Amino acid sequence: MLSSYSFLAREHCILERMHEIIRKGMDSLTRRLDNDLKDDDSRILVPIGYILGLLLGNMKPD
């Protein structure tokens, strides 16, 4: 039987990993949108600042 400490430590590791995956995905999306917005033939009409404003909590792109 797992102690509550080991369960919380495992849960914390899972949440950290999820945060890392989401952050990397947002970084990639931001780069792709930024590159597309620099293209004269871009079909994206949403400013990159608006996308960055959608980040949750303290999650900021590196």
C-alpha positions as CSV (number, residue, x, y, z in Angstrom):
1,M,0.0,0.0,0.0
2,L,1.4,3.4,-1.0
3,S,1.7,6.1,1.6
4,S,-0.1,9.4,1.0
5,Y,3.3,11.1,0.5
6,S,4.4,8.8,-2.3
7,F,1.0,9.2,-4.0
8,L,1.3,13.0,-3.8
9,A,4.9,12.9,-5.1
10,R,3.8,10.7,-8.0
11,E,0.8,13.0,-8.7
12,H,3.1,16.0,-8.6
13,C,5.5,14.4,-11.1
14,I,2.6,13.7,-13.5
15,L,1.4,17.3,-13.2
16,E,4.9,18.6,-13.9
17,R,5.2,16.4,-17.0
18,M,1.7,17.6,-18.2
19,H,2.8,21.2,-17.7
20,E,6.0,20.6,-19.7
21,I,4.1,18.9,-22.6
22,I,1.6,21.8,-22.7
23,R,4.3,24.4,-22.5
24,K,6.2,22.8,-25.4
25,G,3.1,22.6,-27.5
26,M,2.3,26.3,-26.9
27,D,5.9,27.2,-27.7
28,S,5.7,25.3,-31.0
29,L,2.3,26.8,-31.8
30,T,3.6,30.3,-31.1
31,R,6.6,29.8,-33.3
32,R,4.5,28.4,-36.2
33,L,2.0,31.2,-36.0
34,D,4.8,33.8,-35.7
35,N,6.5,32.4,-38.8
36,D,3.2,32.3,-40.7
37,L,2.3,35.9,-39.7
38,K,5.6,37.0,-41.3
39,D,4.6,35.4,-44.6
40,D,2.9,37.8,-46.9
41,D,0.4,35.1,-48.0
42,S,-0.7,34.3,-44.4
43,R,-4.3,33.4,-43.9
44,I,-4.1,33.8,-40.1
45,L,-5.9,36.9,-38.9
46,V,-5.4,36.5,-35.2
47,P,-2.6,38.6,-33.7
48,I,0.1,36.6,-31.9
49,G,-0.4,38.7,-28.7
50,Y,-4.0,37.4,-28.5
51,I,-2.7,33.8,-28.7
52,L,-0.2,34.4,-26.0
53,G,-2.9,35.9,-23.8
54,L,-4.7,32.5,-23.9
55,L,-1.9,30.8,-21.8
56,L,-3.1,29.5,-18.5
57,G,-1.8,30.6,-15.1
58,N,1.9,31.1,-15.0
59,M,2.6,29.1,-18.2
60,K,4.6,31.4,-20.4
61,P,6.6,30.4,-23.5
62,D,10.4,30.3,-22.8
